[in-house]
Structures are given as C-alpha cells and as structure tokens.
C-alpha cells in the first residue's frame, strides 16, 4: 500500500469509527509519518508552523466581535432595520431573514454564529406566521452561509493565510456574489410565500424607517471601516479585526450600554474555547496538507487534470465539483488547508488567476455548510426548528441549485465579480 493510499484509508477508517475529524486527521497523518520513517518531531514542527500565522489572529477577533454584536442587542437592531426595509414585501419574515443575515455576515464572518443567533429568533417567528417549518429552517441555514462569503469572511482569511493570497482582494471579490445569492434567496422566498397563507407585515412609515436606520447605523459602519482600511493598505486583516473589536466594545459598553463589564471575562473565555477547536483542526489538517505536498500528490493530480482538460473553464468546473463533494464531509477551513497544495498547483499550471480560483473554491465549500453529513448550519437550524435533517435537506435543495448557478456564472463570466478586486488591488491581476 502506497503512503498516500494508507493516509486516505486510515483517515476514512478513523472517521468511520466516529473519531472527531480533527483527531482523525492527526492520527492518520502521524501513522503515515511513521510509515515513511520520518521523525515524529516533523509532526510537531508542522503543527506549530501551521498555526504560527499572524493572519490567523484575525479569526478569534472576528469570533469575539460576532459574540459581542449578539450579546449587545445589535442583532435585534439589525432585525429592526431589515423589517423596516423589506418586511412589507410578500414573504416579509423570509426577506428579513436574508437581509439580516447579510448584515450580520458583515460583522461576524461566521456562518454558524449567524444560524444560531438569527435562527433562534426568526425560525419560531416564521413558523408562527404560517411558513412551513422545513422552509423556515432551510432559508435560515442557506442565508447564514453568506457569513463566509460577504466580508469579513473567516474562511477567506484562512485561504489568504495558507495560500499566500491577498485577503483584501478575496474580501472584495466576495461582495457581489454574496449580494447576488442573497437577492436570489429573497426571490425564491417571494415565490414560495405566494403558495402559502402567511401573515404579511405592515409597511413601516418613513419615520420608522429613519429611526431603524439611525439605531443600526453605528454597527453598520464597522464593516466599512474594516474593508476600507484593508483595501486602502492602512492596516492588515488582523489589525482590522482588532480595531473592529475595539469599536464593538465602544458600541456595547459606551454607546448602547447593554453589556456590563462583568460579562466580558465569560465572553472572552467562550471565544477562546470556540477558537481552540478549529485551531486544532487547522494544525491537524496542516499535517495532512504537508504530507500531500511532500509525497508529490499535488504535482501528480495537477498534471493529470491538466492533461485531461487543458481548458481553464473545464478545470474550474472540475474543481467546483470536487469541492462540492468534499464540503459534504469536511468543514471549509479543514478542506482549504488540506487541499491548498493541490489547488495552488492546479491554479499555477493552468494559468488561472488566483483570486478567480479562490472565489470558486470558497463559494463551493460554503455549500458544504448546508449539505449533509457535515452541514453544520443546516444541523443547527434543524435543531432550532425541530425538523428532521432529511426534511430540511429536501427543503434546501432548490436554494442549493440556485447557488450552484451563481457559481457557474462566476466561472464563465468572472469579470463583474472580480471588478472591485481589480480596481482596488490591481497587483494581484498582473499578467492575467
């Protein structure tokens, strides 16, 4: 048995034994290292090297910011603004669900946090208003995936850190597809709501709209500062995340005064715990990624794909299909770290722009958050809505299909999606 086959088979065996993914990655990698006769210290060195990244420090800051925004009542303010803007449209609660997810995405960068916080409020409300429970669950889970597409995106931070790709360009490239997917979800909500007897919400007066906007304006300035500072070269993604947390603290404790000082130690403790779990997965996945590169698998796979399909479009279609499958069993962050050597090798060999490929990969992996067996966002929403996973999955299939259509447009017509990145970070497109 060759080392790479042993690596993959042992990983599948550990997973089948219901060992957590992070430990399965580590155990299979360590076993392969022993099989190759490499020193075990190389495992420790790789784990340390994978997490010894300044860019990764942005992740706990964004996690803490999302928690801070939720606990300070800012999520409720965003719900009020979304209600004022789109609540009166047919299917109002569904539109509010999507719009507030787009707003929350620009603050937390985490899809799971979006599902838990917004779903806990809107799923029961949608069910009470007459929306079918499976649809309420599916829409909440699907809209929460915007948290890893619309900047700031934790997944894009990881991609930029491990792929040595401009995080600013990644953030900018995620804006248009994120908004488009959100608009499509709203269109689907409108079509579905016409089939059911759901309660319509009243149109808010101009005064109410203005009041909702004023109440929500301060937190909505945070993502503008983050994105503007990063693209303007004023600070890095990690520094931007730290500044965003400071602004969040000012909002929570000085302006709104909704979070007492005694609550911060517990919030920090829970953020550290939340960060430690994916961080271990990052370290473990990095070992497998290093082994894939060390064994020459990246060059072998890239060479085979280039020989099989020399068209960049066909190659990206294959990459999209592969990531859609991988996303069903691995978290996006773990998948990116493991397969980054292969992604980069294929990107360079085919002459594809790295931002274009990154956008296709990230959009494809985002669907893994709502497709079983991983599907963490769908799982959280289903638990909140008390709906079985099979029923929830059937309800979300049309939205998944519509999202895949968006990814296909990114592959075939990348110009509009990459326009902002080309404008503000032109150096990453030199020669492409």
N, C-alpha and C positions, 0 to 999 in steps of 0.2 A: 504494500500500500504506500503510495507516494505521500510525502508530508502534507501537501495541500488537501488531498483527499482525506487523510487522517484528521486534519484540522476541521474540515467541514463536517465529517461524520461524527467526530467526538462532540462537536458543538450541538448537532442535532440530537444526539443521544442524551446529553445533559438537559437540553430543553424538554425532550420527551419525558424526562424524569421529574419535570416541573421545578427544576432548579431555576431561580431568577436569571433573567437574561444576562445581567452584568456578571454574575458569578459563572454562568455557563461560558461566556466569552473568555473570562480569565482562566478558568480551569482547562478549557480546550487549548488555549494558547500556551499555557505552561506545559501541558502534556506534549505539545508539538515541539516546543523548545527542547525538552528533554529528549525527544525522539531524534532531533537534529544534533544532539550532543553539544548544544550551545550552553554557556554558563548561565545559571539562573539569575545572576546579577544583571544580565541584559534585560530581564523582565522588569526588574525594579527600575532600571535606568529608563526604559521606555515609558513606564507608567509615570515616572516623575517628569520626564520630558513632555509628555502629552498634556499634563495639567499645568506645566510651568509656562503659562502664557498670559501676558498682560491683557490681551483681548478677552480672555475668559472671565476676567474680573468683572466685566460688564454684566454677566449673567446674574450673579447674586444681587447686584444693584437693581436690575430690572425686576427681579422676583420680589424684592422688598418694596419697590415702587408700586407694583401691582397690588400687593397686600395692603400697602398704605392707602392707595386710592380706594380700595374696597371698604376698609375699616373706617375711613374718614367720612363715609357717606357720599363720596364723589360719584360712585356708581349710580346712586339714586338721582343725583343731579343730572347725570348724563341720560338717564331714563326719562327724566322730565323734559329735557331738550328734544330727545328723539320723539317723544309723544307730541310735543308742540309742532314739530316739523312734518311728521308723516303719520301721526296717529289717526287722522281723519280719513286717510285713504282706505279703500276697501281692503280688509285684512290688516287693519291698523296695528294690532298687537304683534303680528308677524313682522311687519315692517319695522316696528320699534325694536324687535329682537335683533334684526340685521343691522340697523343703523347704530344701535348702542354697542354692538359687538365691534363695529368698525371704529367707533370712538375709543372703546376700551382697548382695542388692539394697539392703538397709537400710544397707549400709556403703559401697558404691561409686557407686550411681546410674547405672552404665554397663552396658548390656546386652552390648556386645561384650567387655568385660573379663570378665564373668560367663561367657560362652560359652567364651572361650579358657582361663580358669583351671580352671573346673569340668569343661568338656568334655574337657580333656586328661587328667583323672583318671578320670572316670566313663564316658565313651564306650567306651574299651578294656575297662573292667571289665564293663560291661553286655554287650558283645559276647562276652566270655569266659564270662559266666554264662548265655548262651543267648538273649539278647534279639536280635531281628533288627537288623542294622546300620542300616537306614533308620529304624526306630522309635527306636533309641537317639539317632541324630542329630536326628530331628525333635523328640523330647521335650526334649533339651538346648537346642536353639535356641529352642523355644517357652517353656520355663521361664525362659530368660535375659531374655526381654522384660519380665519382672516388674521388672527393674532400672530401667526407665524409667516404671514405674507406682507401685511401692511407694516411699515417700520414704526417703532424699532422691533425687529424680529430676533428672538434668541437663536433660532435656527440659522439665520443668516450671519449672526455674529460667529457662531461655531464654524460655519462654512468659510467665512472670511479668515478666521484664525488658523484653521487647519489647511486651507487651500491657498493661503497667501494671496487672497483676492481682496480688492478694495471693498470694505464694508460700506462705505459711503455709496459706492456705485450699486451695491446689492440693495441697499435700502431704497434708493431712488427707483431702481428697476421694479421693485415690488409694489409701488404705489398704484400704477394704472391697472395691473391685473387684479390687485386686491379690490379696488373700487368697482371694476367690471364684474367680478364674481359676486360682490355684494349686490350690485344692481340686478344681476340675473336672478339671484335668490329672492329679491323683492318681487321681480316679475313673476316668478314661479309661485310665490306666496299669494299674489293677487289672483292668479289663475285658479289656484286651489281653493282660496277663500270663497270664490263665487259658487263653488259646488256645495258649500255647507252653510248652515244657518248660524252664522257667528255674529256676535254683537259688534256693532260699529261704534267707534268712538267719536265724540263731538269735535268739531273743528275749533281750535283754540283761537281766541281773539289776538289781534296784533299786540295788545298789551301783554297778554300771557306769553306769547312767543318771545317778546323782547325780554320779559322777566326771566324766562327759562334760559335764554342765551346769556344774559348777564350773570346768572348764577353759575353757568357752566364754562364761561369764557376763561377764567384763570387756569383750570386744569388743562383746557384745550391748547393753551399757549405752550405747555411743556413739550409736546412732541415737535412743535415748530422750532423751539429752541434747540432741541436735540438734533433734528435733521439739519437745521440751518447751520449750527455750529460744526457738525461733522463735515458737511459738504463744503463749507466755507474754509475748512482747514484750520479752524480756530481751536478745536480740541478733538481728541480721538473718541472712539465709541465708548471706551471705558470711562474716560473723563466726562463725556456727555451723560452717561448713566449716573455717575456720582453727582453731577450738577442737577440732574433731574430729581434725584432723591432729596437733595437739599431744598429744591423748590417744593417738592411734595411735603416735606416736613414743615415748611413755612405755611403752606396751604392748610395742612391738617391741624397744626398747633397754634398758629398765629392768626390766620385769616378766618378759617371756619371754626376753630377751637372745638373740634369734635373728637380728637384723640388726646387723652391725658398722658402726661409724661410717664406715668407708671406703667402704661401699656406697651411702651417701646421695648423693654427687655424681652418680653414674651414674643413680640413680633420678630425681633432680631433672632431669637432662639429658633423659632419656627422656620424662618428664612434660611438659617444655616443648615438646619436639618433637611429642608427641601432642596437645598443646593448640593448637599453631600451625596445624595442618592444618584442624581445624574452625573455628578463629578466622578464617582467611582465607575459608572458605566463608561464615561469618557476615557478614563485611564485604562480600563479593561479592553474597550474597543480599539484603543490605540495600539495595543499589543498585536491584536489580530491584523489591523491595518499594516503594521510594520512587517509582520510575517508575510502578508500578501505581497508586499513590495520586495522583501528580502528573497522570497522564493521565485521572483521574476514573473509572478502571475499577472501583474498589471501589464507588462510588456506583451506577454503571451495573449491575453484577452484582447488588448488593444490591436495587436497585429491581426488577430483572427477577425475582428469586427471590421477593420479597415479593408482587409482582403475580401470579406463577404459583401460589404456595402461601402463603396467609396464616396457616396453622396452624403454631405453633412446633414441633410434633412432626414434621410433614412437612418443615419446613425443616431440622431436625436430622438427619432421615433422609437428606435430600439432601446435607447436609454430611458425614455419615458415609460415604456412598457416594463422594463426591468425594475425601475424604482417604484412603480405602482404595485408590483408583486412584492418587492422587498418591504415596502411600507406596511404591508399587512401583518408582518411578523416582527419587525424591528421598529423602534422609535426613530423619528427622523434624525435626531442627533447621533444616535449609535450608527445608523446606516451611513450617514455622511462620513463619519470618522473611519469606519471600516473600509468603505469603497472609494475614499478620496484618491488613493494612488491610481486606481483604475480610471476614475473619472478624469483625472488630470492627464493621464497618459493618452486616453482617447481624445480628449479635447485638443491637446497639442498635436497629436498625429493627424487629426482630421482638419486642423486649421480652423477650428470653431472658436469664436470669441468666448472667453472665459465667463463673462457676465451672462451671455446668452445661455450657455450650458448650465450655469448655476441657477438661473431662473427656472429653467425646465426641470432640473433636479428638485429644487425646493418646492415648486408647485406640485409636482408628482408625489413627493413624500408627504406633503401636507394632507393629501387624501388618505394616507395611512392612519391618520388620527381618527377617521370615522369608518374605517373598514376593518372588520374582524379578521383574525382573532385579537390583534393589538387594539386598534380603535379606541384609545383611552377616552377621547371626547365623547364618542357615542356611548361608551360604557357609563360614564358619569351622568350624561343626560338621561339615559335609560333608567338608571337607578333613581334619579330625581323624579322622573315621570312615571315610575312604576310600570315600565313597559319591557317586555322580553327583548333580548337582543335580536332574534330573528325578525320580529315585527318592526323593530326600529331600523334594522338594516334594509328591509324591503321598502320602508318609507323614504329612506335617504338615497336609494339608488337613482331616482331621476335627477337629484341635485348633483350626485357624483358624475352622472353622464354629462350634465351641462358644464360642470367644471372641467372635465376632460376636453370638451370642445374649446374652452378658453385656452387650455394648454396647447392644443393643436394650432390655434391661431398664433400663439407665441412662437411656435416652431416655424410655421410657414410665413408669418408676417411679423418679424421681430421689431421692425423699425419704430412703430408707435410706443411699444413697451420700453424700449431702450432709449427713447428720446431724451428723457430727463437726465439719465446717467451720462449720455453722450454730451449733453450741454454743460453739466457741472463737473464731470470727472472725465474729460476727453482723453486723458493719457492712457486709460485702460482700453481704449479702442484704436490706439495707434497701430496701423498695419492691418486692420480688419475692415 
